[in-house]
Amino acid sequence: MGVQDNKEALITPPLLEAKKLFHKFDYELFKNINLALYKKQSIAIIGTSGSGKSTLLNILSSLLKPFEGEVVFENKSLYDIKQKNLLKIRREDFGIIFQAHYLFRGFSANENLDIAKLLSNEEVDTKLLQDLGIAHVLKQGVGELSGGQQQRLSIARVLTKKPQIIFADEPTGNLDKDTANMVMDTLFNYIKENEAGLILVTHENDLAMRCDKVYKLEDKELQELK
C-alpha cells in the first residue's frame, strides 16, 4: 500500500470493520478483536493451527455470527440485518475462497465459469484466466484437472463476480511456490484495479508478509506484526 493509498485510508471509511469480536465454542477462542480493511488494501492473518484464524475469517465474511461484537459493511452491522439482505451482500459484494474448491464436478472448467457469469451477470476476464495459468484447460472436466488447477479455477470463479472484498482461506495451500506467487499477484492486482480489499488467512509467513498489513492470532488476541 503506497503513501497515496495510506492518505486515502485516513479520509475514507473502511470497506469492512470488525469491532470487539468475541467468540467461543466449548472454550474461549478469541476476544476483543478489532480490524479495519480499506480499499486497495490486503490484510493477512497468521497463527498456529487451532488458533481461530478460519473461524475469524468466517465471522468477517458473514458466515458465522460472533458470540459478541459486530462486523460493519457499508454502515450496516452484518448480523443485525435481514437474512435476505445478508445473502445479497454475500452473493454480490463478498468473494469467498475456501480451502475446499466447491466446483461443479461433471462440468467442464468453462461451464463452471459460465455458471459464475450467469449468476453475477459479469463477463469472464480472459486476462484473468491467463494470469492464473488456466486458459488452456477450460474444455477439460473438473475431475481431469490437478488440485492446483481446480484451486485456481475456483479463484477465477470468485473473481468473475467482481466482489468488493475477497476473503481467502489458505488460497495457495495446494500450489508450488511459483504458482502461489502468481496467484497472489493476481489477487493483489485485482484489489488495486477494482478498489477492492483482501483478507487472507495463511500459515505461510513469506506469503503473509507480501500483504499490506499482517496480524497474528495468538493467546486469544490479534497482534499486529506489520
Residue frames as a rotation matrix with the C-alpha (Angstrom) as fourth column:
MET 1
0.583 0.812 0.000 0.00
0.812 -0.583 0.000 0.00
0.000 0.000 -1.000 0.00
GLY 2
-0.262 -0.770 0.582 1.64
0.757 -0.538 -0.372 3.25
0.599 0.343 0.724 -1.14
VAL 3
-0.899 -0.148 -0.411 1.80
0.384 -0.717 -0.582 6.66
-0.208 -0.682 0.701 0.52
GLN 4
-0.757 0.654 -0.019 -1.17
-0.553 -0.624 0.552 7.90
0.349 0.428 0.834 -1.53
ASP 5
-0.125 0.714 -0.689 -3.22
0.125 0.700 0.703 4.83
0.984 0.002 -0.177 -0.54
ASN 6
-0.481 -0.119 -0.868 -2.40
0.852 0.168 -0.495 5.43
0.205 -0.979 0.020 3.13
LYS 7
-0.982 0.137 -0.130 -3.56
-0.106 -0.970 -0.220 9.05
-0.157 -0.202 0.967 2.83
GLU 8
-0.444 0.865 -0.233 -6.80
-0.501 -0.024 0.865 7.90
0.743 0.501 0.444 1.22
ALA 9
-0.247 0.325 -0.913 -7.33
0.562 0.815 0.139 5.37
0.789 -0.479 -0.384 4.01
LEU 10
-0.839 -0.146 -0.524 -7.21
0.533 -0.419 -0.736 8.18
-0.112 -0.896 0.429 6.57
ILE 11
-0.804 0.512 -0.304 -10.03
-0.485 -0.859 -0.164 10.13
-0.345 0.016 0.939 4.93
THR 12
-0.248 0.746 -0.619 -12.26
-0.688 0.314 0.654 7.35
0.682 0.588 0.436 3.60
PRO 13
0.326 0.422 0.846 -14.33
-0.898 0.417 0.138 4.95
-0.295 -0.805 0.515 5.68
PRO 14
-0.692 -0.612 0.382 -13.20
-0.492 0.787 0.371 1.32
-0.528 0.069 -0.846 5.79
LEU 15
-0.472 0.489 -0.733 -14.69
-0.591 0.441 0.675 -1.24
0.654 0.753 0.081 3.44
LEU 16
0.434 0.513 -0.740 -15.16
0.204 0.744 0.636 -3.54
0.877 -0.427 0.218 6.41
GLU 17
-0.364 -0.542 0.757 -14.72
-0.653 -0.431 -0.622 -3.05
0.664 -0.721 -0.197 10.14
ALA 18
0.145 0.325 -0.935 -14.76
0.470 0.809 0.354 -5.56
0.871 -0.491 -0.036 12.97
LYS 19
-0.160 -0.108 0.981 -15.46
-0.619 -0.764 -0.185 -4.25
0.769 -0.637 0.056 16.45
LYS 20
-0.379 -0.092 0.921 -14.78
-0.919 0.151 -0.364 -6.04
-0.105 -0.984 -0.142 19.73
LEU 21
0.299 0.473 -0.829 -15.31
-0.621 0.756 0.207 -9.55
0.725 0.453 0.519 18.37
PHE 22
-0.468 -0.346 0.813 -15.50
-0.828 0.493 -0.267 -12.34
-0.308 -0.799 -0.517 20.92
HIS 23
0.349 0.608 -0.713 -16.13
-0.765 0.624 0.158 -15.97
0.541 0.491 0.683 20.11
LYS 24
-0.531 -0.464 0.709 -16.10
-0.781 0.594 -0.196 -19.30
-0.330 -0.657 -0.677 21.88
PHE 25
-0.102 0.488 -0.867 -17.10
-0.393 0.781 0.485 -22.90
0.914 0.390 0.112 21.43
ASP 26
0.704 0.236 -0.671 -16.59
0.479 0.541 0.692 -25.11
0.525 -0.808 0.268 24.46
TYR 27
0.038 -0.776 -0.630 -13.64
0.894 -0.255 0.367 -22.83
-0.445 -0.577 0.685 25.18
GLU 28
0.673 0.133 -0.727 -12.82
-0.026 -0.979 -0.203 -19.18
-0.739 0.155 -0.655 24.60
LEU 29
0.512 -0.446 0.734 -11.31
0.851 0.381 -0.361 -18.80
-0.119 0.810 0.575 21.12
PHE 30
-0.613 -0.697 0.372 -10.56
0.700 -0.697 -0.153 -15.06
0.366 0.167 0.916 20.89
LYS 31
0.350 0.696 -0.628 -11.68
0.891 -0.454 -0.007 -11.77
-0.289 -0.557 -0.779 22.37
ASN 32
0.507 -0.059 -0.860 -11.65
0.097 -0.987 0.124 -8.00
-0.856 -0.146 -0.495 21.70
ILE 33
-0.351 -0.582 0.734 -10.77
0.808 0.208 0.551 -8.39
-0.473 0.786 0.398 18.01
ASN 34
0.549 0.435 -0.714 -10.74
0.020 -0.861 -0.509 -5.05
-0.835 0.265 -0.481 16.17
LEU 35
-0.467 -0.654 0.595 -9.89
0.602 0.258 0.756 -4.79
-0.648 0.711 0.274 12.48
ALA 36
0.464 0.586 -0.664 -10.42
-0.179 -0.672 -0.719 -2.34
-0.868 0.452 -0.206 9.61
LEU 37
-0.285 -0.468 0.837 -9.98
0.754 0.430 0.497 -3.05
-0.592 0.772 0.230 5.89
TYR 38
0.087 0.237 -0.968 -9.73
-0.273 -0.928 -0.252 -0.22
-0.958 0.286 -0.016 3.36
LYS 39
0.961 0.269 -0.061 -9.97
-0.104 0.147 -0.984 -0.05
-0.255 0.952 0.170 -0.44
LYS 40
0.626 -0.723 -0.291 -6.90
-0.373 0.049 -0.926 -1.41
0.684 0.689 -0.239 -2.26
GLN 41
-0.073 -0.651 0.755 -5.63
-0.993 -0.022 -0.115 -2.94
0.091 -0.759 -0.645 0.98
SER 42
0.279 0.077 -0.957 -4.57
-0.151 0.988 0.035 -6.50
0.948 0.135 0.287 1.74
ILE 43
0.130 -0.164 0.978 -4.54
-0.990 -0.077 0.119 -8.00
0.056 -0.984 -0.172 5.24
ALA 44
-0.099 -0.207 -0.973 -3.02
-0.191 0.964 -0.185 -11.34
0.977 0.167 -0.135 6.23
ILE 45
0.460 0.240 0.855 -3.90
-0.886 0.056 0.461 -13.23
0.063 -0.969 0.239 9.41
ILE 46
-0.144 -0.577 -0.804 -1.48
-0.316 0.797 -0.516 -15.91
0.938 0.179 -0.297 10.57
GLY 47
0.080 0.143 0.987 -1.40
-0.996 0.060 0.072 -18.17
-0.049 -0.988 0.147 13.62
THR 48
-0.873 -0.437 0.217 -0.93
-0.448 0.894 -0.002 -21.73
-0.193 -0.099 -0.976 14.72
SER 49
-0.550 0.686 -0.476 -3.41
-0.018 0.560 0.828 -24.47
0.835 0.464 -0.296 13.84
GLY 50
-0.058 0.645 -0.762 -6.44
0.879 0.394 0.267 -24.18
0.473 -0.655 -0.590 16.12
SER 51
-0.841 -0.338 -0.423 -5.83
0.511 -0.753 -0.414 -20.54
-0.179 -0.564 0.806 16.99
GLY 52
0.012 0.954 -0.298 -9.12
0.552 -0.255 -0.794 -19.50
-0.834 -0.155 -0.529 15.37
LYS 53
-0.785 -0.407 -0.467 -7.94
-0.117 -0.643 0.757 -18.00
-0.608 0.649 0.457 12.06
SER 54
-0.883 0.457 0.106 -10.56
0.261 0.292 0.920 -19.70
0.389 0.841 -0.377 9.89
THR 55
-0.106 0.859 -0.500 -13.29
0.992 0.059 -0.108 -19.05
-0.063 -0.508 -0.859 12.45
LEU 56
-0.235 -0.060 -0.970 -12.40
0.264 -0.965 -0.005 -15.35
-0.935 -0.257 0.242 12.46
LEU 57
-0.965 -0.135 -0.226 -12.48
-0.177 -0.299 0.938 -15.30
-0.194 0.945 0.264 8.65
ASN 58
-0.582 0.813 0.016 -15.92
0.715 0.502 0.487 -16.95
0.389 0.295 -0.873 8.70
ILE 59
0.053 0.572 -0.819 -17.17
0.825 -0.487 -0.287 -14.24
-0.562 -0.661 -0.497 11.06
LEU 60
-0.494 -0.333 -0.803 -15.70
-0.056 -0.909 0.412 -11.42
-0.868 0.249 0.431 8.94
SER 61
-0.977 0.020 -0.211 -17.19
-0.210 0.032 0.977 -12.90
0.026 0.999 -0.028 5.76
SER 62
-0.317 0.941 0.117 -20.76
-0.941 -0.328 0.087 -13.20
0.120 -0.083 0.989 7.13
LEU 63
-0.182 0.224 -0.957 -20.75
-0.320 0.907 0.273 -16.99
0.930 0.356 -0.093 7.50
LEU 64
-0.134 0.061 -0.989 -20.70
0.791 0.607 -0.070 -17.22
0.597 -0.792 -0.130 11.30
LYS 65
0.588 0.424 0.689 -22.30
-0.057 -0.828 0.558 -14.90
0.807 -0.367 -0.463 13.84
PRO 66
-0.541 -0.841 0.004 -19.87
-0.035 0.017 -0.999 -13.93
0.841 -0.540 -0.038 16.63
PHE 67
-0.176 0.425 -0.888 -20.74
0.930 0.367 -0.009 -14.53
0.322 -0.827 -0.460 20.26
GLU 68
0.480 0.273 -0.834 -20.20
0.538 -0.842 0.035 -10.80
-0.693 -0.465 -0.551 20.86
GLY 69
-0.501 -0.684 -0.530 -19.18
0.068 -0.642 0.764 -7.79
-0.863 0.347 0.368 18.76
GLU 70
0.652 0.758 -0.015 -20.10
0.103 -0.108 -0.989 -6.68
-0.751 0.643 -0.148 15.27
VAL 71
-0.533 -0.694 0.484 -18.88
0.638 0.046 0.769 -6.61
-0.556 0.719 0.418 11.68
VAL 72
0.295 0.628 -0.720 -19.79
0.048 -0.762 -0.645 -3.44
-0.954 0.156 -0.255 9.76
PHE 73
-0.671 -0.397 0.626 -20.08
0.646 0.101 0.757 -3.23
-0.364 0.912 0.188 5.97
GLU 74
-0.625 0.391 0.676 -21.48
0.355 -0.628 0.692 -0.16
0.695 0.673 0.254 4.20
ASN 75
-0.714 0.240 0.657 -22.61
-0.599 -0.695 -0.398 1.27
0.361 -0.678 0.640 7.55
LYS 76
0.480 0.869 -0.120 -24.60
-0.686 0.457 0.567 -1.88
0.548 -0.189 0.815 8.30
SER 77
-0.346 -0.485 0.803 -23.91
-0.858 0.509 -0.062 -4.31
-0.379 -0.711 -0.593 11.10
LEU 78
-0.644 0.018 -0.765 -23.94
-0.611 0.589 0.529 -7.60
0.460 0.808 -0.369 9.16
TYR 79
-0.828 0.256 -0.499 -25.53
0.386 0.906 -0.176 -9.74
0.407 -0.338 -0.848 11.83
ASP 80
-0.650 0.653 -0.389 -28.31
0.127 -0.411 -0.903 -7.25
-0.749 -0.636 0.185 12.57
ILE 81
-0.511 0.456 -0.728 -29.75
-0.830 -0.481 0.281 -7.09
-0.222 0.748 0.625 9.05
LYS 82
0.544 0.804 0.242 -32.38
-0.663 0.588 -0.464 -9.35
-0.515 0.092 0.852 7.49
GLN 83
0.051 -0.534 0.844 -31.17
0.118 0.842 0.526 -12.70
-0.992 0.072 0.106 6.21
LYS 84
0.645 0.236 0.727 -32.17
0.714 0.154 -0.684 -11.91
-0.273 0.959 -0.069 2.61
ASN 85
0.939 -0.341 0.036 -30.08
-0.315 -0.899 -0.304 -8.72
0.136 0.274 -0.952 2.71
LEU 86
0.261 -0.867 0.424 -27.13
-0.599 0.198 0.775 -10.61
-0.757 -0.457 -0.468 4.18
LEU 87
0.224 -0.119 0.967 -27.40
0.517 0.856 -0.015 -13.21
-0.826 0.504 0.253 1.42
LYS 88
0.934 0.149 0.324 -27.44
0.354 -0.489 -0.797 -10.42
0.040 0.859 -0.510 -1.19
ILE 89
0.649 -0.760 0.032 -24.21
-0.740 -0.620 0.262 -8.96
-0.180 -0.194 -0.964 0.24
ARG 90
0.061 -0.630 0.775 -22.61
-0.254 0.741 0.622 -12.40
-0.965 -0.235 -0.115 0.33
ARG 91
0.426 0.193 0.884 -23.66
0.683 0.572 -0.454 -13.08
-0.593 0.797 0.111 -3.26
GLU 92
0.844 0.070 0.532 -22.82
0.468 -0.581 -0.666 -9.68
0.262 0.811 -0.523 -4.80
ASP 93
0.775 -0.477 0.415 -20.18
-0.501 -0.864 -0.057 -7.97
0.385 -0.164 -0.908 -2.66
PHE 94
0.262 -0.676 0.688 -18.18
-0.754 0.302 0.583 -10.71
-0.602 -0.672 -0.431 -0.94
GLY 95
0.507 -0.213 -0.835 -15.95
-0.577 0.635 -0.513 -13.21
0.640 0.742 0.199 -2.69
ILE 96
0.473 -0.262 0.841 -15.05
-0.761 0.360 0.540 -16.19
-0.445 -0.895 -0.029 -0.50
ILE 97
0.159 -0.540 -0.826 -12.20
-0.655 0.569 -0.498 -18.50
0.739 0.620 -0.263 -1.49
PHE 98
0.785 0.226 0.576 -12.48
-0.597 0.523 0.608 -21.68
-0.164 -0.822 0.546 0.56
GLN 99
-0.349 -0.870 0.349 -9.86
-0.718 0.488 0.496 -24.36
-0.602 -0.078 -0.795 1.17
ALA 100
-0.293 0.382 0.877 -12.31
0.522 0.832 -0.188 -26.77
-0.801 0.403 -0.443 -0.49
HIS 101
-0.963 -0.268 0.034 -12.93
0.170 -0.502 0.848 -25.82
-0.210 0.823 0.529 -4.10
TYR 102
-0.195 0.979 -0.056 -16.73
0.164 -0.023 -0.986 -26.35
-0.967 -0.201 -0.156 -4.31
LEU 103
-0.714 -0.047 -0.699 -16.60
-0.661 -0.283 0.695 -26.75
-0.231 0.958 0.171 -8.08
PHE 104
0.437 0.894 0.097 -19.38
-0.741 0.419 -0.525 -28.46
-0.510 0.158 0.845 -10.02
ARG 105
-0.637 -0.652 0.412 -17.99
-0.350 0.720 0.599 -31.91
-0.687 0.237 -0.687 -10.81
GLY 106
-0.113 0.584 0.804 -19.27
0.724 0.603 -0.336 -33.42
-0.681 0.544 -0.491 -14.03
PHE 107
0.941 0.326 -0.094 -18.97
0.196 -0.747 -0.635 -30.00
-0.277 0.579 -0.767 -15.65
SER 108
0.268 -0.873 0.407 -16.06
0.815 -0.020 -0.579 -28.60
0.514 0.487 0.706 -17.61
ALA 109
-0.501 -0.533 -0.682 -13.90
0.792 -0.601 -0.113 -25.78
-0.349 -0.596 0.723 -16.30
ASN 110
-0.950 0.133 0.284 -15.56
0.066 -0.801 0.595 -23.44
0.306 0.584 0.752 -18.77
GLU 111
-0.059 0.992 -0.112 -19.06
0.329 0.125 0.936 -24.48
0.943 0.019 -0.333 -17.68
ASN 112
0.057 0.002 -0.998 -18.12
0.998 -0.022 0.057 -23.72
-0.022 -1.000 -0.003 -14.06
LEU 113
-0.841 -0.404 -0.360 -17.14
0.390 -0.914 0.114 -20.22
-0.375 -0.045 0.926 -15.15
ASP 114
-0.695 0.658 0.290 -20.34
0.106 -0.305 0.946 -19.88
0.711 0.689 0.142 -17.20
ILE 115
0.174 0.760 -0.626 -22.37
0.831 0.227 0.507 -20.54
0.528 -0.609 -0.592 -14.05
ALA 116
-0.269 -0.359 -0.894 -20.47
0.807 -0.591 -0.005 -17.77
-0.526 -0.722 0.449 -12.25
LYS 117
-0.989 -0.103 0.106 -21.05
0.147 -0.758 0.636 -15.47
0.014 0.644 0.764 -15.24
LEU 118
-0.340 0.939 0.057 -24.77
0.386 0.084 0.919 -16.25
0.858 0.335 -0.390 -15.25
LEU 119
0.248 0.448 -0.859 -25.19
0.952 0.054 0.303 -15.64
0.182 -0.892 -0.413 -11.51
SER 120
-0.185 -0.449 -0.874 -23.17
0.671 -0.708 0.222 -12.41
-0.718 -0.546 0.432 -11.47
ASN 121
0.834 0.489 0.255 -24.08
0.492 -0.451 -0.745 -11.01
-0.249 0.747 -0.617 -14.88
GLU 122
0.447 -0.791 -0.418 -20.37
-0.609 -0.611 0.506 -10.34
-0.656 0.029 -0.755 -15.41
GLU 123
0.831 -0.235 -0.504 -18.19
-0.368 0.447 -0.815 -11.48
0.417 0.863 0.285 -18.30
VAL 124
0.762 -0.647 0.019 -15.25
0.487 0.592 0.642 -13.81
-0.427 -0.480 0.767 -17.66
ASP 125
0.688 -0.607 -0.399 -11.98
-0.646 -0.762 0.047 -11.89
-0.332 0.225 -0.916 -17.97
THR 126
0.921 -0.351 -0.170 -9.70
0.173 0.759 -0.628 -13.81
0.349 0.549 0.760 -20.35
LYS 127
0.097 -0.924 0.371 -6.65
-0.411 -0.376 -0.830 -11.98
0.906 -0.072 -0.416 -18.99
LEU 128
0.227 0.070 0.971 -7.56
-0.971 0.098 0.220 -13.25
-0.080 -0.993 0.090 -15.52
LEU 129
0.949 0.174 0.262 -7.55
-0.155 0.984 -0.090 -16.81
-0.273 0.045 0.961 -16.82
GLN 130
0.606 -0.796 -0.011 -4.17
0.160 0.135 -0.978 -16.24
0.779 0.591 0.209 -18.45
ASP 131
0.032 -0.587 0.809 -2.76
-0.772 -0.529 -0.353 -14.68
0.635 -0.613 -0.470 -15.28
LEU 132
0.339 0.195 0.920 -3.89
-0.843 0.497 0.206 -17.74
-0.417 -0.846 0.333 -13.31
GLY 133
-0.645 -0.731 -0.221 -2.43
-0.744 0.536 0.399 -20.11
-0.173 0.422 -0.890 -15.89
ILE 134
-0.501 0.527 0.687 -5.68
0.135 0.831 -0.540 -21.95
-0.855 -0.177 -0.487 -16.63
ALA 135
-0.007 0.528 -0.849 -6.73
-0.790 -0.524 -0.319 -20.52
-0.613 0.669 0.420 -20.01
HIS 136
-0.499 -0.308 -0.810 -5.61
-0.811 0.494 0.312 -23.73
0.304 0.813 -0.497 -21.74
VAL 137
-0.994 0.075 -0.074 -7.67
0.097 0.927 -0.362 -26.14
0.042 -0.367 -0.929 -19.59
LEU 138
-0.610 0.792 0.010 -11.15
-0.715 -0.546 -0.437 -24.65
-0.340 -0.274 0.900 -19.99
LYS 139
0.048 0.660 -0.750 -12.51
-0.859 0.411 0.307 -27.55
0.510 0.629 0.587 -22.06
GLN 140
-0.687 -0.373 -0.624 -11.35
-0.051 0.881 -0.471 -30.17
0.725 -0.292 -0.624 -19.57
GLY 141
0.466 0.832 -0.303 -13.68
0.209 0.229 0.951 -31.69
0.860 -0.506 -0.068 -16.99
VAL 142
0.532 -0.227 0.816 -13.15
-0.764 -0.545 0.346 -30.65
0.366 -0.807 -0.463 -13.40
GLY 143
0.870 -0.140 0.473 -12.16
-0.185 0.796 0.576 -34.20
-0.457 -0.589 0.667 -12.49
GLU 144
0.700 -0.635 0.328 -9.39
0.665 0.410 -0.625 -34.08
0.262 0.655 0.708 -15.11
LEU 145
0.514 -0.494 0.701 -7.76
-0.284 -0.869 -0.405 -31.02
0.809 0.009 -0.587 -13.53
SER 146
-0.399 -0.705 -0.586 -4.98
0.519 0.353 -0.778 -31.20
0.756 -0.615 0.225 -10.97
GLY 147
0.208 0.449 -0.869 -5.68
0.976 -0.153 0.155 -29.98
-0.064 -0.880 -0.470 -7.43
GLY 148
-0.540 -0.507 -0.671 -3.77
0.476 -0.842 0.254 -26.78
-0.694 -0.182 0.697 -8.14
GLN 149
-0.935 0.249 0.253 -5.72
0.144 -0.386 0.911 -26.15
0.325 0.888 0.325 -11.35
GLN 150
-0.021 0.968 -0.252 -9.01
0.787 0.171 0.592 -26.72
0.616 -0.186 -0.765 -9.52
GLN 151
0.006 -0.034 -0.999 -7.94
0.869 -0.494 0.022 -24.23
-0.494 -0.869 0.027 -6.88
ARG 152
-0.858 -0.382 -0.342 -7.08
0.167 -0.839 0.517 -21.60
-0.485 0.387 0.784 -9.49
LEU 153
-0.659 0.712 0.243 -10.38
0.365 0.021 0.931 -22.26
0.657 0.702 -0.274 -11.29
SER 154
0.177 0.745 -0.643 -12.28
0.964 -0.001 0.264 -21.69
0.196 -0.667 -0.719 -8.05
ILE 155
-0.337 -0.375 -0.863 -10.39
0.553 -0.821 0.141 -18.39
-0.762 -0.429 0.484 -7.57
ALA 156
-0.993 -0.008 0.120 -11.25
0.109 -0.482 0.869 -17.33
0.051 0.876 0.480 -11.13
ARG 157
-0.271 0.962 -0.033 -14.90
0.703 0.222 0.675 -18.13
0.657 0.160 -0.737 -10.48
VAL 158
0.167 0.285 -0.944 -14.89
0.917 -0.396 0.043 -15.94
-0.361 -0.873 -0.328 -7.36
LEU 159
-0.587 -0.499 -0.637 -13.17
0.288 -0.864 0.412 -13.01
-0.756 0.058 0.651 -9.09
THR 160
-0.777 0.334 0.534 -15.54
0.560 -0.022 0.828 -13.21
0.289 0.942 -0.170 -12.07
LYS 161
0.242 0.966 -0.093 -18.37
0.909 -0.192 0.371 -11.76
0.340 -0.175 -0.924 -9.97
LYS 162
-0.246 -0.460 0.853 -16.23
0.262 -0.879 -0.398 -8.67
0.933 0.125 0.337 -9.17
PRO 163
0.485 0.446 -0.752 -16.52
0.813 0.087 0.576 -8.70
0.323 -0.891 -0.320 -5.34
GLN 164
0.694 -0.218 0.686 -15.71
-0.311 -0.950 0.012 -5.65
0.649 -0.222 -0.728 -3.23
ILE 165
0.141 -0.633 0.762 -13.96
-0.970 0.065 0.233 -7.83
-0.197 -0.772 -0.605 -0.64
ILE 166
0.284 -0.162 -0.945 -12.13
-0.354 0.898 -0.261 -11.12
0.891 0.409 0.198 -1.11
PHE 167
0.401 -0.157 0.902 -11.91
-0.868 0.250 0.429 -13.47
-0.293 -0.955 -0.036 1.87
ALA 168
0.386 -0.369 -0.846 -9.34
-0.544 0.649 -0.532 -16.20
0.745 0.665 0.049 1.24
ASP 169
0.663 -0.123 0.738 -8.69
-0.622 0.458 0.635 -19.22
-0.416 -0.881 0.227 3.47
GLU 170
-0.100 -0.833 0.545 -5.31
-0.108 0.553 0.826 -20.75
-0.989 0.024 -0.145 2.53
PRO 171
0.740 0.537 -0.405 -5.79
-0.419 -0.104 -0.902 -19.92
-0.526 0.837 0.148 -1.19
THR 172
0.292 -0.713 -0.638 -2.34
-0.867 0.084 -0.491 -21.23
0.403 0.696 -0.594 -2.14
GLY 173
0.292 -0.148 0.945 -2.39
-0.773 0.546 0.324 -24.36
-0.564 -0.825 0.045 0.02
ASN 174
0.646 0.026 0.763 -2.17
0.238 0.943 -0.234 -26.80
-0.725 0.333 0.603 -2.91
LEU 175
0.976 -0.197 0.096 0.27
0.018 -0.365 -0.931 -24.78
0.219 0.910 -0.353 -5.00
ASP 176
0.200 -0.973 -0.115 4.02
0.975 0.209 -0.076 -24.76
0.098 -0.097 0.990 -5.52
LYS 177
-0.135 -0.307 -0.942 5.87
0.634 -0.757 0.155 -21.57
-0.761 -0.577 0.297 -4.62
ASP 178
-0.960 -0.278 -0.021 5.99
0.157 -0.600 0.785 -20.07
-0.231 0.750 0.619 -8.12
THR 179
-0.474 0.859 0.194 2.31
0.514 0.090 0.853 -20.75
0.715 0.504 -0.484 -8.78
ALA 180
0.160 0.489 -0.857 1.40
0.981 -0.176 0.083 -19.44
-0.110 -0.854 -0.508 -5.31
ASN 181
-0.519 -0.429 -0.739 3.17
0.373 -0.892 0.256 -16.16
-0.769 -0.143 0.623 -6.07
MET 182
-0.941 0.232 0.244 1.37
0.186 -0.247 0.951 -15.97
0.281 0.941 0.189 -9.42
VAL 183
-0.056 0.973 -0.222 -1.98
0.825 0.170 0.539 -16.37
0.562 -0.153 -0.813 -7.67
MET 184
0.094 0.059 -0.994 -1.11
0.840 -0.541 0.048 -13.73
-0.534 -0.839 -0.101 -5.09
ASP 185
-0.890 -0.407 -0.206 -0.01
0.212 -0.768 0.604 -11.31
-0.404 0.493 0.770 -7.82
THR 186
-0.634 0.722 0.275 -3.42
0.413 0.016 0.911 -11.84
0.654 0.691 -0.308 -9.44
LEU 187
0.238 0.739 -0.631 -5.26
0.949 -0.039 0.313 -11.13
0.207 -0.673 -0.710 -6.18
PHE 188
-0.249 -0.411 -0.877 -3.16
0.615 -0.767 0.185 -8.03
-0.748 -0.493 0.444 -5.45
ASN 189
-0.985 -0.106 0.134 -3.71
0.170 -0.541 0.824 -6.71
-0.015 0.834 0.551 -8.98
TYR 190
-0.292 0.954 0.075 -7.43
0.714 0.165 0.680 -7.32
0.636 0.252 -0.729 -8.66
ILE 191
0.288 0.468 -0.835 -7.85
0.928 -0.350 0.124 -5.27
-0.235 -0.811 -0.535 -5.48
LYS 192
-0.571 -0.539 -0.619 -5.81
0.342 -0.842 0.417 -2.37
-0.746 0.027 0.665 -6.91
GLU 193
-0.974 0.137 0.178 -7.68
0.139 -0.252 0.958 -2.29
0.176 0.958 0.227 -10.22
ASN 194
-0.215 0.976 -0.044 -11.15
0.464 0.142 0.874 -2.68
0.859 0.167 -0.484 -8.67
GLU 195
-0.453 -0.038 0.891 -10.64
-0.598 -0.728 -0.335 -0.67
0.661 -0.685 0.307 -5.46
ALA 196
0.620 0.627 -0.471 -11.42
-0.147 0.683 0.715 -3.82
0.771 -0.374 0.516 -3.53
GLY 197
0.109 -0.579 0.808 -9.95
-0.991 -0.122 0.046 -5.36
0.072 -0.806 -0.588 -0.38
LEU 198
0.224 -0.142 -0.964 -8.42
-0.203 0.961 -0.189 -8.70
0.953 0.238 0.187 0.58
ILE 199
0.241 -0.196 0.951 -8.37
-0.960 0.096 0.263 -10.57
-0.142 -0.976 -0.165 3.89
LEU 200
0.261 -0.335 -0.905 -6.18
-0.464 0.779 -0.422 -13.64
0.847 0.530 0.048 3.75
VAL 201
0.664 -0.126 0.737 -5.68
-0.645 0.402 0.650 -16.46
-0.378 -0.907 0.186 6.24
THR 202
0.609 -0.532 -0.588 -2.47
-0.282 0.548 -0.788 -18.41
0.741 0.646 0.184 5.78
HIS 203
0.907 -0.421 -0.011 0.18
0.186 0.377 0.907 -20.39
-0.378 -0.825 0.420 7.64
GLU 204
0.280 -0.820 0.499 2.85
0.943 0.138 -0.302 -19.23
0.179 0.555 0.812 5.18
ASN 205
0.330 -0.182 -0.926 4.74
0.551 -0.760 0.346 -16.29
-0.767 -0.624 -0.150 6.69
ASP 206
-0.740 -0.672 0.009 6.51
0.381 -0.408 0.830 -15.31
-0.555 0.617 0.558 3.46
LEU 207
-0.474 0.669 0.572 3.22
0.727 -0.069 0.684 -15.07
0.497 0.740 -0.454 1.63
ALA 208
0.457 0.688 -0.564 1.63
0.889 -0.383 0.252 -13.14
-0.043 -0.616 -0.786 4.51
MET 209
-0.066 -0.592 -0.803 4.40
0.516 -0.709 0.481 -10.56
-0.854 -0.382 0.352 4.50
ARG 210
-0.797 -0.139 0.587 3.51
0.598 -0.314 0.738 -9.62
0.082 0.939 0.333 0.93
CYS 211
0.236 0.963 0.129 0.27
0.869 -0.269 0.416 -8.12
0.435 0.013 -0.900 2.28
ASP 212
0.048 -0.154 0.987 -0.04
-0.031 -0.988 -0.153 -4.50
0.998 -0.023 -0.052 3.42
LYS 213
0.004 0.011 1.000 -0.85
-0.973 -0.229 0.007 -5.50
0.229 -0.973 0.010 6.99
VAL 214
-0.225 -0.128 -0.966 -0.10
-0.035 0.992 -0.123 -8.69
0.974 0.006 -0.228 8.88
TYR 215
0.155 0.333 0.930 -1.74
-0.958 -0.181 0.224 -9.84
0.243 -0.925 0.291 12.12
LYS 216
-0.682 -0.333 -0.651 -1.07
-0.150 0.935 -0.321 -12.89
0.716 -0.122 -0.688 14.26
LEU 217
0.449 0.850 0.276 -3.87
-0.611 0.067 0.789 -14.53
0.652 -0.523 0.549 16.20
GLU 218
-0.318 -0.668 -0.672 -2.20
0.250 0.625 -0.740 -15.68
0.914 -0.404 -0.031 19.40
ASP 219
-0.874 -0.007 -0.486 -3.24
0.486 0.012 -0.874 -16.05
0.012 -1.000 -0.007 23.03
LYS 220
-0.061 0.996 -0.068 -6.85
0.948 0.037 -0.315 -15.18
-0.311 -0.083 -0.947 22.04
GLU 221
0.439 0.161 -0.884 -5.82
0.086 -0.987 -0.138 -11.74
-0.895 -0.016 -0.447 20.69
LEU 222
0.745 -0.156 0.649 -4.92
0.659 0.017 -0.752 -10.23
0.106 0.988 0.115 17.34
GLN 223
0.322 -0.744 -0.585 -1.39
0.311 -0.501 0.808 -8.83
-0.894 -0.442 0.070 17.34
GLU 224
0.988 0.033 -0.152 -0.23
-0.121 -0.449 -0.885 -6.50
-0.097 0.893 -0.439 14.58
LEU 225
0.370 -0.896 0.247 3.10
0.618 0.436 0.654 -7.60
-0.693 -0.089 0.715 13.08
LYS 226
-0.728 -0.568 0.383 3.21
0.653 -0.407 0.639 -5.28
-0.207 0.715 0.667 10.05
